[in-house]
Amino acid sequence: MARVLAFSAVMVASVCGGLMGFAVGSLQWSESRSVWIFVAAATGSALAALGVAVVSVLVLRAMSEWADVASLKARRR
């Protein structure tokens, strides 16, 4: 379940980053430079997804370590 939530968070962040990049690109350049707007949207999407993916991996690793420590404590009893 945690992996599904992490994947969903990365996808949501990617969409949100793309929308923010599109908005910034639309404000910066006119409609005649649609390639640059697309580049801004793609860059925003990639950066947001990368950032959330890093945090998700760290959280999943921490959860794994916590589970190992909890099982170790249970075995000691």
PDB file of N, CA, C, O and CB in Angstrom:
ATOM      1  N   MET A   1       0.825  -1.190   0.000  1.00  0.00           N
ATOM      2  CA  MET A   1       0.000   0.000   0.000  1.00  0.00           C
ATOM      3  C   MET A   1       0.877   1.265   0.000  1.00  0.00           C
ATOM      4  O   MET A   1       0.553   2.256  -0.655  1.00  0.00           O
ATOM      5  CB  MET A   1      -0.942  -0.008   1.216  1.00  0.00           C
ATOM      6  N   ALA A   2       1.978   1.212   0.738  1.00  0.00           N
ATOM      7  CA  ALA A   2       2.854   2.384   0.807  1.00  0.00           C
ATOM      8  C   ALA A   2       3.470   2.688  -0.550  1.00  0.00           C
ATOM      9  O   ALA A   2       3.625   3.854  -0.915  1.00  0.00           O
ATOM     10  CB  ALA A   2       3.957   2.167   1.846  1.00  0.00           C
ATOM     11  N   ARG A   3       3.821   1.654  -1.298  1.00  0.00           N
ATOM     12  CA  ARG A   3       4.411   1.867  -2.626  1.00  0.00           C
ATOM     13  C   ARG A   3       3.401   2.460  -3.590  1.00  0.00           C
ATOM     14  O   ARG A   3       3.744   3.309  -4.413  1.00  0.00           O
ATOM     15  CB  ARG A   3       4.952   0.554  -3.189  1.00  0.00           C
ATOM     16  N   VAL A   4       2.160   2.017  -3.491  1.00  0.00           N
ATOM     17  CA  VAL A   4       1.105   2.568  -4.353  1.00  0.00           C
ATOM     18  C   VAL A   4       0.888   4.040  -4.035  1.00  0.00           C
ATOM     19  O   VAL A   4       0.733   4.860  -4.940  1.00  0.00           O
ATOM     20  CB  VAL A   4      -0.219   1.780  -4.179  1.00  0.00           C
ATOM     21  N   LEU A   5       0.876   4.371  -2.762  1.00  0.00           N
ATOM     22  CA  LEU A   5       0.715   5.775  -2.374  1.00  0.00           C
ATOM     23  C   LEU A   5       1.907   6.620  -2.814  1.00  0.00           C
ATOM     24  O   LEU A   5       1.736   7.765  -3.231  1.00  0.00           O
ATOM     25  CB  LEU A   5       0.530   5.887  -0.862  1.00  0.00           C
ATOM     26  N   ALA A   6       3.101   6.065  -2.722  1.00  0.00           N
ATOM     27  CA  ALA A   6       4.290   6.801  -3.154  1.00  0.00           C
ATOM     28  C   ALA A   6       4.245   7.044  -4.661  1.00  0.00           C
ATOM     29  O   ALA A   6       4.550   8.142  -5.127  1.00  0.00           O
ATOM     30  CB  ALA A   6       5.575   6.031  -2.772  1.00  0.00           C
ATOM     31  N   PHE A   7       3.866   6.021  -5.417  1.00  0.00           N
ATOM     32  CA  PHE A   7       3.757   6.173  -6.872  1.00  0.00           C
ATOM     33  C   PHE A   7       2.688   7.202  -7.226  1.00  0.00           C
ATOM     34  O   PHE A   7       2.879   8.024  -8.122  1.00  0.00           O
ATOM     35  CB  PHE A   7       3.433   4.818  -7.538  1.00  0.00           C
ATOM     36  N   SER A   8       1.565   7.151  -6.518  1.00  0.00           N
ATOM     37  CA  SER A   8       0.492   8.122  -6.768  1.00  0.00           C
ATOM     38  C   SER A   8       0.953   9.543  -6.455  1.00  0.00           C
ATOM     39  O   SER A   8       0.612  10.484  -7.173  1.00  0.00           O
ATOM     40  CB  SER A   8      -0.752   7.776  -5.930  1.00  0.00           C
ATOM     41  N   ALA A   9       1.721   9.694  -5.392  1.00  0.00           N
ATOM     42  CA  ALA A   9       2.229  11.017  -5.035  1.00  0.00           C
ATOM     43  C   ALA A   9       3.168  11.553  -6.109  1.00  0.00           C
ATOM     44  O   ALA A   9       3.140  12.745  -6.418  1.00  0.00           O
ATOM     45  CB  ALA A   9       2.949  10.964  -3.686  1.00  0.00           C
ATOM     46  N   VAL A  10       3.989  10.694  -6.673  1.00  0.00           N
ATOM     47  CA  VAL A  10       4.900  11.125  -7.742  1.00  0.00           C
ATOM     48  C   VAL A  10       4.111  11.550  -8.978  1.00  0.00           C
ATOM     49  O   VAL A  10       4.449  12.542  -9.623  1.00  0.00           O
ATOM     50  CB  VAL A  10       5.889   9.994  -8.105  1.00  0.00           C
ATOM     51  N   MET A  11       3.067  10.803  -9.304  1.00  0.00           N
ATOM     52  CA  MET A  11       2.260  11.147 -10.478  1.00  0.00           C
ATOM     53  C   MET A  11       1.505  12.466 -10.277  1.00  0.00           C
ATOM     54  O   MET A  11       1.438  13.290 -11.189  1.00  0.00           O
ATOM     55  CB  MET A  11       1.266  10.019 -10.784  1.00  0.00           C
ATOM     56  N   VAL A  12       0.946  12.659  -9.095  1.00  0.00           N
ATOM     57  CA  VAL A  12       0.237  13.909  -8.798  1.00  0.00           C
ATOM     58  C   VAL A  12       1.205  15.088  -8.835  1.00  0.00           C
ATOM     59  O   VAL A  12       0.876  16.150  -9.364  1.00  0.00           O
ATOM     60  CB  VAL A  12      -0.458  13.830  -7.416  1.00  0.00           C
ATOM     61  N   ALA A  13       2.389  14.902  -8.279  1.00  0.00           N
ATOM     62  CA  ALA A  13       3.394  15.965  -8.299  1.00  0.00           C
ATOM     63  C   ALA A  13       3.823  16.287  -9.726  1.00  0.00           C
ATOM     64  O   ALA A  13       4.049  17.449 -10.062  1.00  0.00           O
ATOM     65  CB  ALA A  13       4.613  15.564  -7.462  1.00  0.00           C
ATOM     66  N   SER A  14       3.933  15.269 -10.554  1.00  0.00           N
ATOM     67  CA  SER A  14       4.312  15.486 -11.946  1.00  0.00           C
ATOM     68  C   SER A  14       3.263  16.327 -12.675  1.00  0.00           C
ATOM     69  O   SER A  14       3.605  17.253 -13.410  1.00  0.00           O
ATOM     70  CB  SER A  14       4.504  14.143 -12.661  1.00  0.00           C
ATOM     71  N   VAL A  15       2.007  16.005 -12.471  1.00  0.00           N
ATOM     72  CA  VAL A  15       0.931  16.776 -13.105  1.00  0.00           C
ATOM     73  C   VAL A  15       0.923  18.211 -12.585  1.00  0.00           C
ATOM     74  O   VAL A  15       0.809  19.156 -13.365  1.00  0.00           O
ATOM     75  CB  VAL A  15      -0.439  16.109 -12.851  1.00  0.00           C
ATOM     76  N   CYS A  16       1.042  18.371 -11.292  1.00  0.00           N
ATOM     77  CA  CYS A  16       1.040  19.718 -10.706  1.00  0.00           C
ATOM     78  C   CYS A  16       2.248  20.528 -11.175  1.00  0.00           C
ATOM     79  O   CYS A  16       2.120  21.714 -11.478  1.00  0.00           O
ATOM     80  CB  CYS A  16       1.030  19.633  -9.169  1.00  0.00           C
ATOM     81  N   GLY A  17       3.407  19.899 -11.236  1.00  0.00           N
ATOM     82  CA  GLY A  17       4.601  20.590 -11.722  1.00  0.00           C
ATOM     83  C   GLY A  17       4.455  20.990 -13.179  1.00  0.00           C
ATOM     84  O   GLY A  17       4.886  22.074 -13.574  1.00  0.00           O
ATOM     85  N   GLY A  18       3.851  20.121 -13.981  1.00  0.00           N
ATOM     86  CA  GLY A  18       3.607  20.455 -15.381  1.00  0.00           C
ATOM     87  C   GLY A  18       2.651  21.620 -15.538  1.00  0.00           C
ATOM     88  O   GLY A  18       2.854  22.491 -16.383  1.00  0.00           O
ATOM     89  N   LEU A  19       1.607  21.634 -14.722  1.00  0.00           N
ATOM     90  CA  LEU A  19       0.660  22.754 -14.775  1.00  0.00           C
ATOM     91  C   LEU A  19       1.310  24.065 -14.336  1.00  0.00           C
ATOM     92  O   LEU A  19       1.050  25.121 -14.914  1.00  0.00           O
ATOM     93  CB  LEU A  19      -0.555  22.459 -13.895  1.00  0.00           C
ATOM     94  N   MET A  20       2.152  23.987 -13.314  1.00  0.00           N
ATOM     95  CA  MET A  20       2.842  25.199 -12.869  1.00  0.00           C
ATOM     96  C   MET A  20       3.838  25.673 -13.916  1.00  0.00           C
ATOM     97  O   MET A  20       3.958  26.874 -14.160  1.00  0.00           O
ATOM     98  CB  MET A  20       3.558  24.951 -11.537  1.00  0.00           C
ATOM     99  N   GLY A  21       4.558  24.734 -14.540  1.00  0.00           N
ATOM    100  CA  GLY A  21       5.486  25.108 -15.606  1.00  0.00           C
ATOM    101  C   GLY A  21       4.762  25.714 -16.796  1.00  0.00           C
ATOM    102  O   GLY A  21       5.247  26.663 -17.412  1.00  0.00           O
ATOM    103  N   PHE A  22       3.596  25.161 -17.117  1.00  0.00           N
ATOM    104  CA  PHE A  22       2.787  25.715 -18.209  1.00  0.00           C
ATOM    105  C   PHE A  22       2.328  27.131 -17.876  1.00  0.00           C
ATOM    106  O   PHE A  22       2.368  28.017 -18.730  1.00  0.00           O
ATOM    107  CB  PHE A  22       1.567  24.815 -18.489  1.00  0.00           C
ATOM    108  N   ALA A  23       1.893  27.343 -16.641  1.00  0.00           N
ATOM    109  CA  ALA A  23       1.438  28.668 -16.245  1.00  0.00           C
ATOM    110  C   ALA A  23       2.571  29.691 -16.296  1.00  0.00           C
ATOM    111  O   ALA A  23       2.383  30.810 -16.774  1.00  0.00           O
ATOM    112  CB  ALA A  23       0.842  28.619 -14.846  1.00  0.00           C
ATOM    113  N   VAL A  24       3.734  29.307 -15.807  1.00  0.00           N
ATOM    114  CA  VAL A  24       4.883  30.216 -15.845  1.00  0.00           C
ATOM    115  C   VAL A  24       5.306  30.472 -17.292  1.00  0.00           C
ATOM    116  O   VAL A  24       5.622  31.604 -17.658  1.00  0.00           O
ATOM    117  CB  VAL A  24       6.068  29.635 -15.032  1.00  0.00           C
ATOM    118  N   GLY A  25       5.312  29.432 -18.102  1.00  0.00           N
ATOM    119  CA  GLY A  25       5.666  29.595 -19.511  1.00  0.00           C
ATOM    120  C   GLY A  25       4.678  30.469 -20.256  1.00  0.00           C
ATOM    121  O   GLY A  25       5.068  31.271 -21.106  1.00  0.00           O
ATOM    122  N   SER A  26       3.408  30.318 -19.943  1.00  0.00           N
ATOM    123  CA  SER A  26       2.390  31.151 -20.591  1.00  0.00           C
ATOM    124  C   SER A  26       2.530  32.618 -20.207  1.00  0.00           C
ATOM    125  O   SER A  26       2.291  33.509 -21.021  1.00  0.00           O
ATOM    126  CB  SER A  26       0.995  30.656 -20.228  1.00  0.00           C
ATOM    127  N   LEU A  27       2.918  32.856 -18.967  1.00  0.00           N
ATOM    128  CA  LEU A  27       3.123  34.242 -18.539  1.00  0.00           C
ATOM    129  C   LEU A  27       4.393  34.834 -19.145  1.00  0.00           C
ATOM    130  O   LEU A  27       4.441  36.020 -19.469  1.00  0.00           O
ATOM    131  CB  LEU A  27       3.188  34.321 -17.014  1.00  0.00           C
ATOM    132  N   GLN A  28       5.407  34.008 -19.292  1.00  0.00           N
ATOM    133  CA  GLN A  28       6.700  34.493 -19.776  1.00  0.00           C
ATOM    134  C   GLN A  28       6.701  34.741 -21.281  1.00  0.00           C
ATOM    135  O   GLN A  28       7.184  35.774 -21.744  1.00  0.00           O
ATOM    136  CB  GLN A  28       7.790  33.500 -19.424  1.00  0.00           C
ATOM    137  N   TRP A  29       6.154  33.783 -22.050  1.00  0.00           N
ATOM    138  CA  TRP A  29       6.205  33.876 -23.502  1.00  0.00           C
ATOM    139  C   TRP A  29       4.791  33.958 -24.065  1.00  0.00           C
ATOM    140  O   TRP A  29       3.831  33.508 -23.440  1.00  0.00           O
ATOM    141  CB  TRP A  29       6.960  32.672 -24.102  1.00  0.00           C
ATOM    142  N   SER A  30       4.679  34.541 -25.259  1.00  0.00           N
ATOM    143  CA  SER A  30       3.373  34.619 -25.912  1.00  0.00           C
ATOM    144  C   SER A  30       3.025  33.272 -26.533  1.00  0.00           C
ATOM    145  O   SER A  30       3.835  32.345 -26.523  1.00  0.00           O
ATOM    146  CB  SER A  30       3.360  35.732 -26.990  1.00  0.00           C
ATOM    147  N   GLU A  31       1.834  33.175 -27.062  1.00  0.00           N
ATOM    148  CA  GLU A  31       1.378  31.915 -27.656  1.00  0.00           C
ATOM    149  C   GLU A  31       2.172  31.531 -28.900  1.00  0.00           C
ATOM    150  O   GLU A  31       2.149  30.373 -29.316  1.00  0.00           O
ATOM    151  CB  GLU A  31      -0.090  32.013 -28.005  1.00  0.00           C
ATOM    152  N   SER A  32       2.866  32.482 -29.489  1.00  0.00           N
ATOM    153  CA  SER A  32       3.646  32.173 -30.688  1.00  0.00           C
ATOM    154  C   SER A  32       4.875  31.321 -30.374  1.00  0.00           C
ATOM    155  O   SER A  32       5.427  30.685 -31.272  1.00  0.00           O
ATOM    156  CB  SER A  32       4.077  33.459 -31.372  1.00  0.00           C
ATOM    157  N   ARG A  33       5.298  31.300 -29.147  1.00  0.00           N
ATOM    158  CA  ARG A  33       6.459  30.494 -28.729  1.00  0.00           C
ATOM    159  C   ARG A  33       5.984  29.287 -27.922  1.00  0.00           C
ATOM    160  O   ARG A  33       6.394  29.086 -26.779  1.00  0.00           O
ATOM    161  CB  ARG A  33       7.461  31.350 -27.890  1.00  0.00           C
ATOM    162  N   SER A  34       5.130  28.507 -28.526  1.00  0.00           N
ATOM    163  CA  SER A  34       4.533  27.381 -27.809  1.00  0.00           C
ATOM    164  C   SER A  34       5.552  26.290 -27.470  1.00  0.00           C
ATOM    165  O   SER A  34       5.347  25.523 -26.529  1.00  0.00           O
ATOM    166  CB  SER A  34       3.409  26.788 -28.633  1.00  0.00           C
ATOM    167  N   VAL A  35       6.642  26.217 -28.225  1.00  0.00           N
ATOM    168  CA  VAL A  35       7.668  25.218 -27.919  1.00  0.00           C
ATOM    169  C   VAL A  35       8.292  25.512 -26.564  1.00  0.00           C
ATOM    170  O   VAL A  35       8.528  24.592 -25.780  1.00  0.00           O
ATOM    171  CB  VAL A  35       8.754  25.190 -29.017  1.00  0.00           C
ATOM    172  N   TRP A  36       8.561  26.770 -26.281  1.00  0.00           N
ATOM    173  CA  TRP A  36       9.157  27.134 -24.996  1.00  0.00           C
ATOM    174  C   TRP A  36       8.182  26.911 -23.849  1.00  0.00           C
ATOM    175  O   TRP A  36       8.590  26.561 -22.741  1.00  0.00           O
ATOM    176  CB  TRP A  36       9.612  28.589 -25.017  1.00  0.00           C
ATOM    177  N   ILE A  37       6.904  27.113 -24.110  1.00  0.00           N
ATOM    178  CA  ILE A  37       5.899  26.838 -23.082  1.00  0.00           C
ATOM    179  C   ILE A  37       5.887  25.347 -22.770  1.00  0.00           C
ATOM    180  O   ILE A  37       5.804  24.947 -21.609  1.00  0.00           O
ATOM    181  CB  ILE A  37       4.491  27.312 -23.539  1.00  0.00           C
ATOM    182  N   PHE A  38       5.970  24.526 -23.819  1.00  0.00           N
ATOM    183  CA  PHE A  38       6.027  23.080 -23.612  1.00  0.00           C
ATOM    184  C   PHE A  38       7.293  22.680 -22.855  1.00  0.00           C
ATOM    185  O   PHE A  38       7.241  21.817 -21.979  1.00  0.00           O
ATOM    186  CB  PHE A  38       5.965  22.347 -24.957  1.00  0.00           C
ATOM    187  N   VAL A  39       8.410  23.290 -23.178  1.00  0.00           N
ATOM    188  CA  VAL A  39       9.669  22.985 -22.480  1.00  0.00           C
ATOM    189  C   VAL A  39       9.563  23.362 -21.003  1.00  0.00           C
ATOM    190  O   VAL A  39      10.024  22.618 -20.137  1.00  0.00           O
ATOM    191  CB  VAL A  39      10.858  23.736 -23.138  1.00  0.00           C
ATOM    192  N   ALA A  40       8.962  24.502 -20.718  1.00  0.00           N
ATOM    193  CA  ALA A  40       8.781  24.915 -19.324  1.00  0.00           C
ATOM    194  C   ALA A  40       7.871  23.942 -18.581  1.00  0.00           C
ATOM    195  O   ALA A  40       8.130  23.599 -17.428  1.00  0.00           O
ATOM    196  CB  ALA A  40       8.200  26.337 -19.256  1.00  0.00           C
ATOM    197  N   ALA A  41       6.808  23.500 -19.244  1.00  0.00           N
ATOM    198  CA  ALA A  41       5.891  22.553 -18.611  1.00  0.00           C
ATOM    199  C   ALA A  41       6.571  21.208 -18.375  1.00  0.00           C
ATOM    200  O   ALA A  41       6.406  20.608 -17.313  1.00  0.00           O
ATOM    201  CB  ALA A  41       4.638  22.366 -19.473  1.00  0.00           C
ATOM    202  N   ALA A  42       7.325  20.736 -19.348  1.00  0.00           N
ATOM    203  CA  ALA A  42       8.018  19.453 -19.198  1.00  0.00           C
ATOM    204  C   ALA A  42       9.091  19.530 -18.110  1.00  0.00           C
ATOM    205  O   ALA A  42       9.264  18.589 -17.335  1.00  0.00           O
ATOM    206  CB  ALA A  42       8.652  19.028 -20.534  1.00  0.00           C
ATOM    207  N   THR A  43       9.795  20.634 -18.057  1.00  0.00           N
ATOM    208  CA  THR A  43      10.822  20.812 -17.023  1.00  0.00           C
ATOM    209  C   THR A  43      10.193  20.860 -15.634  1.00  0.00           C
ATOM    210  O   THR A  43      10.687  20.232 -14.698  1.00  0.00           O
ATOM    211  CB  THR A  43      11.629  22.097 -17.281  1.00  0.00           C
ATOM    212  N   GLY A  44       9.106  21.605 -15.509  1.00  0.00           N
ATOM    213  CA  GLY A  44       8.412  21.666 -14.224  1.00  0.00           C
ATOM    214  C   GLY A  44       7.892  20.309 -13.794  1.00  0.00           C
ATOM    215  O   GLY A  44       7.973  19.947 -12.621  1.00  0.00           O
ATOM    216  N   SER A  45       7.360  19.562 -14.743  1.00  0.00           N
ATOM    217  CA  SER A  45       6.852  18.221 -14.446  1.00  0.00           C
ATOM    218  C   SER A  45       7.975  17.297 -13.986  1.00  0.00           C
ATOM    219  O   SER A  45       7.824  16.575 -13.000  1.00  0.00           O
ATOM    220  CB  SER A  45       6.157  17.629 -15.677  1.00  0.00           C
ATOM    221  N   ALA A  46       9.084  17.320 -14.689  1.00  0.00           N
ATOM    222  CA  ALA A  46      10.204  16.447 -14.343  1.00  0.00           C
ATOM    223  C   ALA A  46      10.812  16.811 -12.989  1.00  0.00           C
ATOM    224  O   ALA A  46      11.131  15.927 -12.193  1.00  0.00           O
ATOM    225  CB  ALA A  46      11.273  16.515 -15.426  1.00  0.00           C
ATOM    226  N   LEU A  47      10.971  18.093 -12.731  1.00  0.00           N
ATOM    227  CA  LEU A  47      11.564  18.511 -11.461  1.00  0.00           C
ATOM    228  C   LEU A  47      10.675  18.172 -10.278  1.00  0.00           C
ATOM    229  O   LEU A  47      11.161  17.716  -9.243  1.00  0.00           O
ATOM    230  CB  LEU A  47      11.843  19.999 -11.480  1.00  0.00           C
ATOM    231  N   ALA A  48       9.379  18.392 -10.425  1.00  0.00           N
ATOM    232  CA  ALA A  48       8.458  18.078  -9.329  1.00  0.00           C
ATOM    233  C   ALA A  48       8.418  16.575  -9.074  1.00  0.00           C
ATOM    234  O   ALA A  48       8.432  16.137  -7.924  1.00  0.00           O
ATOM    235  CB  ALA A  48       7.043  18.602  -9.644  1.00  0.00           C
ATOM    236  N   ALA A  49       8.370  15.789 -10.142  1.00  0.00           N
ATOM    237  CA  ALA A  49       8.340  14.335  -9.977  1.00  0.00           C
ATOM    238  C   ALA A  49       9.632  13.830  -9.345  1.00  0.00           C
ATOM    239  O   ALA A  49       9.600  12.944  -8.491  1.00  0.00           O
ATOM    240  CB  ALA A  49       8.109  13.648 -11.328  1.00  0.00           C
ATOM    241  N   LEU A  50      10.761  14.382  -9.757  1.00  0.00           N
ATOM    242  CA  LEU A  50      12.041  13.973  -9.192  1.00  0.00           C
ATOM    243  C   LEU A  50      12.125  14.302  -7.702  1.00  0.00           C
ATOM    244  O   LEU A  50      12.582  13.482  -6.906  1.00  0.00           O
ATOM    245  CB  LEU A  50      13.188  14.647  -9.943  1.00  0.00           C
ATOM    246  N   GLY A  51      11.688  15.484  -7.334  1.00  0.00           N
ATOM    247  CA  GLY A  51      11.728  15.876  -5.924  1.00  0.00           C
ATOM    248  C   GLY A  51      10.858  14.995  -5.051  1.00  0.00           C
ATOM    249  O   GLY A  51      11.285  14.568  -3.978  1.00  0.00           O
ATOM    250  N   VAL A  52       9.644  14.718  -5.497  1.00  0.00           N
ATOM    251  CA  VAL A  52       8.750  13.872  -4.712  1.00  0.00           C
ATOM    252  C   VAL A  52       9.246  12.425  -4.720  1.00  0.00           C
ATOM    253  O   VAL A  52       9.075  11.713  -3.730  1.00  0.00           O
ATOM    254  CB  VAL A  52       7.308  13.951  -5.261  1.00  0.00           C
ATOM    255  N   ALA A  53       9.849  11.987  -5.803  1.00  0.00           N
ATOM    256  CA  ALA A  53      10.380  10.626  -5.850  1.00  0.00           C
ATOM    257  C   ALA A  53      11.506  10.446  -4.839  1.00  0.00           C
ATOM    258  O   ALA A  53      11.588   9.405  -4.187  1.00  0.00           O
ATOM    259  CB  ALA A  53      10.879  10.295  -7.260  1.00  0.00           C
ATOM    260  N   VAL A  54      12.359  11.427  -4.705  1.00  0.00           N
ATOM    261  CA  VAL A  54      13.448  11.347  -3.721  1.00  0.00           C
ATOM    262  C   VAL A  54      12.882  11.245  -2.309  1.00  0.00           C
ATOM    263  O   VAL A  54      13.326  10.419  -1.511  1.00  0.00           O
ATOM    264  CB  VAL A  54      14.381  12.578  -3.835  1.00  0.00           C
ATOM    265  N   VAL A  55      11.907  12.085  -2.011  1.00  0.00           N
ATOM    266  CA  VAL A  55      11.295  12.054  -0.677  1.00  0.00           C
ATOM    267  C   VAL A  55      10.580  10.727  -0.451  1.00  0.00           C
ATOM    268  O   VAL A  55      10.648  10.166   0.643  1.00  0.00           O
ATOM    269  CB  VAL A  55      10.306  13.228  -0.501  1.00  0.00           C
ATOM    270  N   SER A  56       9.897  10.222  -1.472  1.00  0.00           N
ATOM    271  CA  SER A  56       9.183   8.948  -1.342  1.00  0.00           C
ATOM    272  C   SER A  56      10.140   7.798  -1.071  1.00  0.00           C
ATOM    273  O   SER A  56       9.853   6.940  -0.235  1.00  0.00           O
ATOM    274  CB  SER A  56       8.376   8.661  -2.603  1.00  0.00           C
ATOM    275  N   VAL A  57      11.261   7.767  -1.759  1.00  0.00           N
ATOM    276  CA  VAL A  57      12.241   6.703  -1.532  1.00  0.00           C
ATOM    277  C   VAL A  57      12.790   6.779  -0.112  1.00  0.00           C
ATOM    278  O   VAL A  57      12.958   5.751   0.544  1.00  0.00           O
ATOM    279  CB  VAL A  57      13.390   6.795  -2.555  1.00  0.00           C
ATOM    280  N   LEU A  58      13.066   7.971   0.357  1.00  0.00           N
ATOM    281  CA  LEU A  58      13.565   8.112   1.724  1.00  0.00           C
ATOM    282  C   LEU A  58      12.535   7.659   2.750  1.00  0.00           C
ATOM    283  O   LEU A  58      12.883   7.021   3.743  1.00  0.00           O
ATOM    284  CB  LEU A  58      13.959   9.556   1.993  1.00  0.00           C
ATOM    285  N   VAL A  59      11.275   7.987   2.512  1.00  0.00           N
ATOM    286  CA  VAL A  59      10.210   7.569   3.434  1.00  0.00           C
ATOM    287  C   VAL A  59      10.050   6.055   3.412  1.00  0.00           C
ATOM    288  O   VAL A  59       9.901   5.436   4.466  1.00  0.00           O
ATOM    289  CB  VAL A  59       8.872   8.248   3.069  1.00  0.00           C
ATOM    290  N   LEU A  60      10.080   5.451   2.231  1.00  0.00           N
ATOM    291  CA  LEU A  60       9.935   3.998   2.150  1.00  0.00           C
ATOM    292  C   LEU A  60      11.106   3.284   2.828  1.00  0.00           C
ATOM    293  O   LEU A  60      10.913   2.252   3.472  1.00  0.00           O
ATOM    294  CB  LEU A  60       9.827   3.555   0.686  1.00  0.00           C
ATOM    295  N   ARG A  61      12.297   3.817   2.690  1.00  0.00           N
ATOM    296  CA  ARG A  61      13.462   3.218   3.375  1.00  0.00           C
ATOM    297  C   ARG A  61      13.332   3.343   4.885  1.00  0.00           C
ATOM    298  O   ARG A  61      13.642   2.405   5.619  1.00  0.00           O
ATOM    299  CB  ARG A  61      14.771   3.887   2.909  1.00  0.00           C
ATOM    300  N   ALA A  62      12.872   4.502   5.348  1.00  0.00           N
ATOM    301  CA  ALA A  62      12.693   4.692   6.787  1.00  0.00           C
ATOM    302  C   ALA A  62      11.630   3.743   7.328  1.00  0.00           C
ATOM    303  O   ALA A  62      11.790   3.172   8.407  1.00  0.00           O
ATOM    304  CB  ALA A  62      12.311   6.149   7.095  1.00  0.00           C
ATOM    305  N   MET A  63      10.543   3.576   6.574  1.00  0.00           N
ATOM    306  CA  MET A  63       9.498   2.646   7.011  1.00  0.00           C
ATOM    307  C   MET A  63      10.033   1.217   7.084  1.00  0.00           C
ATOM    308  O   MET A  63       9.674   0.456   7.982  1.00  0.00           O
ATOM    309  CB  MET A  63       8.291   2.710   6.059  1.00  0.00           C
ATOM    310  N   SER A  64      10.881   0.866   6.146  1.00  0.00           N
ATOM    311  CA  SER A  64      11.472  -0.468   6.150  1.00  0.00           C
ATOM    312  C   SER A  64      12.362  -0.670   7.377  1.00  0.00           C
ATOM    313  O   SER A  64      12.328  -1.726   8.009  1.00  0.00           O
ATOM    314  CB  SER A  64      12.279  -0.697   4.866  1.00  0.00           C
ATOM    315  N   GLU A  65      13.142   0.327   7.701  1.00  0.00           N
ATOM    316  CA  GLU A  65      14.007   0.234   8.883  1.00  0.00           C
ATOM    317  C   GLU A  65      13.185   0.156  10.156  1.00  0.00           C
ATOM    318  O   GLU A  65      13.520  -0.598  11.070  1.00  0.00           O
ATOM    319  CB  GLU A  65      14.958   1.431   8.949  1.00  0.00           C
ATOM    320  N   TRP A  66      12.104   0.938  10.221  1.00  0.00           N
ATOM    321  CA  TRP A  66      11.252   0.896  11.414  1.00  0.00           C
ATOM    322  C   TRP A  66      10.618  -0.475  11.577  1.00  0.00           C
ATOM    323  O   TRP A  66      10.485  -0.971  12.697  1.00  0.00           O
ATOM    324  CB  TRP A  66      10.163   1.973  11.337  1.00  0.00           C
ATOM    325  N   ALA A  67      10.224  -1.094  10.462  1.00  0.00           N
ATOM    326  CA  ALA A  67       9.638  -2.426  10.533  1.00  0.00           C
ATOM    327  C   ALA A  67      10.671  -3.445  11.009  1.00  0.00           C
ATOM    328  O   ALA A  67      10.339  -4.350  11.774  1.00  0.00           O
ATOM    329  CB  ALA A  67       9.074  -2.838   9.165  1.00  0.00           C
ATOM    330  N   ASP A  68      11.903  -3.308  10.570  1.00  0.00           N
ATOM    331  CA  ASP A  68      12.965  -4.216  11.017  1.00  0.00           C
ATOM    332  C   ASP A  68      13.229  -4.065  12.509  1.00  0.00           C
ATOM    333  O   ASP A  68      13.409  -5.056  13.216  1.00  0.00           O
ATOM    334  CB  ASP A  68      14.254  -3.958  10.232  1.00  0.00           C
ATOM    335  N   VAL A  69      13.251  -2.836  12.982  1.00  0.00           N
ATOM    336  CA  VAL A  69      13.484  -2.602  14.405  1.00  0.00           C
ATOM    337  C   VAL A  69      12.328  -3.130  15.229  1.00  0.00           C
ATOM    338  O   VAL A  69      12.546  -3.696  16.300  1.00  0.00           O
ATOM    339  CB  VAL A  69      13.692  -1.111  14.683  1.00  0.00           C
ATOM    340  N   ALA A  70      11.098  -2.959  14.752  1.00  0.00           N
ATOM    341  CA  ALA A  70       9.941  -3.453  15.480  1.00  0.00           C
ATOM    342  C   ALA A  70       9.931  -4.975  15.539  1.00  0.00           C
ATOM    343  O   ALA A  70       9.595  -5.558  16.570  1.00  0.00           O
ATOM    344  CB  ALA A  70       8.660  -2.946  14.838  1.00  0.00           C
ATOM    345  N   SER A  71      10.304  -5.623  14.425  1.00  0.00           N
ATOM    346  CA  SER A  71      10.328  -7.088  14.442  1.00  0.00           C
ATOM    347  C   SER A  71      11.457  -7.609  15.333  1.00  0.00           C
ATOM    348  O   SER A  71      11.318  -8.659  15.961  1.00  0.00           O
ATOM    349  CB  SER A  71      10.487  -7.637  13.014  1.00  0.00           C
ATOM    350  N   LEU A  72      12.567  -6.882  15.389  1.00  0.00           N
ATOM    351  CA  LEU A  72      13.667  -7.272  16.265  1.00  0.00           C
ATOM    352  C   LEU A  72      13.249  -7.183  17.715  1.00  0.00           C
ATOM    353  O   LEU A  72      13.565  -8.070  18.508  1.00  0.00           O
ATOM    354  CB  LEU A  72      14.892  -6.399  16.016  1.00  0.00           C
ATOM    355  N   LYS A  73      12.535  -6.115  18.074  1.00  0.00           N
ATOM    356  CA  LYS A  73      12.048  -5.975  19.457  1.00  0.00           C
ATOM    357  C   LYS A  73      11.032  -7.071  19.793  1.00  0.00           C
ATOM    358  O   LYS A  73      10.995  -7.559  20.922  1.00  0.00           O
ATOM    359  CB  LYS A  73      11.410  -4.580  19.666  1.00  0.00           C
ATOM    360  N   ALA A  74      10.217  -7.452  18.820  1.00  0.00           N
ATOM    361  CA  ALA A  74       9.231  -8.491  19.070  1.00  0.00           C
ATOM    362  C   ALA A  74       9.900  -9.846  19.272  1.00  0.00           C
ATOM    363  O   ALA A  74       9.427 -10.661  20.064  1.00  0.00           O
ATOM    364  CB  ALA A  74       8.233  -8.562  17.919  1.00  0.00           C
ATOM    365  N   ARG A  75      10.999 -10.090  18.557  1.00  0.00           N
ATOM    366  CA  ARG A  75      11.711 -11.362  18.692  1.00  0.00           C
ATOM    367  C   ARG A  75      12.450 -11.458  20.016  1.00  0.00           C
ATOM    368  O   ARG A  75      12.669 -12.562  20.516  1.00  0.00           O
ATOM    369  CB  ARG A  75      12.690 -11.542  17.545  1.00  0.00           C
ATOM    370  N   ARG A  76      12.837 -10.331  20.594  1.00  0.00           N
ATOM    371  CA  ARG A  76      13.557 -10.338  21.867  1.00  0.00           C
ATOM    372  C   ARG A  76      12.640 -10.704  23.029  1.00  0.00           C
ATOM    373  O   ARG A  76      13.124 -11.161  24.064  1.00  0.00           O
ATOM    374  CB  ARG A  76      14.195  -8.975  22.119  1.00  0.00           C
ATOM    375  N   ARG A  77      11.359 -10.521  22.889  1.00  0.00           N
ATOM    376  CA  ARG A  77      10.434 -10.783  24.001  1.00  0.00           C
ATOM    377  C   ARG A  77      10.190 -12.218  24.167  1.00  0.00           C
ATOM    378  O   ARG A  77       9.437 -12.618  25.055  1.00  0.00           O
ATOM    379  CB  ARG A  77       9.135 -10.088  23.806  1.00  0.00           C
TER     380      ARG A  77
END
